Amino acid sequence: MEQVYITTPLYYVNAEPHLGHTYTTVVADTLKRYFQSIDYEAFLLTGTDEHGDKIAQAAAANGSSPKEYADRISDLFRSTWDECGIAYDYFIRTTDTYHQEYVQKILQTIDDAGEIYFGEYGGFYCYGCERFYTEKELVDGKCPDHQTTPDYISEKNYFFRMSKYQERLIDEIQNKPNLIRPERYRTEVLAFLREPLEDLCISRPTSRLKWGIPLPFDANYVTYVWFDALLNYVSALNHRRGAALQDLWPKAQHLIAKDILKPHAIYWPTMLMAAGLPLYDHLNVHGYWVMDSGKMSKSLGNVIRPLDMKARFGMDAFRYFLLREMAFGQDAKFSEEALVTRINADLANNLGNLVSRVLAMQQKYFAGVVQSLDSEWAREDLELSAKFAQAETELNGFMAELQFHRALESVWSALDHANRYIVQTAPFTLIKDPTKQARVGAVLHHLLEAVRTLARLLAPFIPDTARELSALLALSDDALKTPWGQGFAAGHTVQAPRVLFPRIESDAKK
Ligand code: MSP
């Protein structure tokens, strides 16, 4: 069985789960479910990043110790993902003992290999990013991501000889064109690597920061954030799956947004090289969700919380919007108006109507009992099944490129075709003709096949709805996999329709 290992970033515990975190996590969950649907064994890791200055500062502002504070917010992330139905296999915290021990072990290995040295460095430090910036990287003297003026920090610290790995990293990226994808981010990384790479500062003196992992070779220093957090991707596997480090680790697909491209595309692979570990399989980078009012922030009061969205619109509707609206790799705009428009058009109208019309006719004309197919299929029957087969082929192609919105477009194009097939074949008119009863039974049978195919194809994206469709069709998961025309045994009875997605009236748009 083929394997895939999917990861989200470890989210900082200085903020509560919001739209941005939810998008990456929903994408990771969708990808896991998709891989399982094509018979892969998939392992999904998420968790929280808990060390460093900004967590220590947030805890102090909250009047709690860093650990108490981290416990509370980490629990909040975990329970949020549980309530959102995210099928993660393991949740790691960077304060977990095994993780800290693993980081120390790797630090020791790299130090023994002579890849760490002690030196003095001065640079512009952004606490938001928890990294140094070169003067060139700053825009008008500010961090381009946080728009804050970084502190100039100069002190003695430990450094990882990252510069040594520059050529090897360039080769790896050039030899494997989809190591970093989409292309625009690969290009950005290669452009960055045209300049000489600096070594990476990996420590803080305990006199200034205690909230980190002690260096195994100098108790006066801790490591934190990047050298600590990036190693989670292997420490978690090592802890949970032991031997899987050999087979599962090279199948790693990281999911991140563009804000943490440099640590994942440059620090992380060079750390892996120094530790003698293989590189990840893909670094998948998406864009940012922006609000009409600009960047999402607490101070602007425009933070979107996943559980609010779930309560108001339902988790599947929210998931659908996220996956359908953003082209993976590019930025997208979030607005409630766009969300409501999509739910009403795609889910309530197109999908909801198809399912309810088909089940209502099945109920009304045949008391829910599925009729047999014609021995010879009509041209429109063949076109309908071909359209769904085409949607599946396209979906597989788009999923391999993480083009979730295009995968959904393909499915919706088949769905639209099914709605047109109802108009073409007009079972509601044919039923009035006593000689056409068998044809009506066959037409509805094809439409039930369309709904059955939808239950299978949509399961990774909107899993609760897919389960609901299977329940309405009275079919098990296995029964979803058989070819078109073989899904329903003679005498099989399907259920009466239920409303899948109620239309949202415009007063909810506020
Ligand atoms: N702790 C580091 C990551 C360490 S990984 C070893 C970190 N944490 S974070 O809480 O700031 O999370 C950043 C990630 O959250 C982004 O890469 C992205 O996955 C998600 N997003 C946060 N805001 C976002 C948007 N506005 N839009 C899309 N995703 C964003 O960085």
Residues whose N, C-alpha, C, O or C-beta is under 5 A from the ligand:
A	BS01	MSP	P9 L10 Y11 Y12 G20 H21 T24 D49 A229 L230 I256 A257 I260 G287 Y288 W289
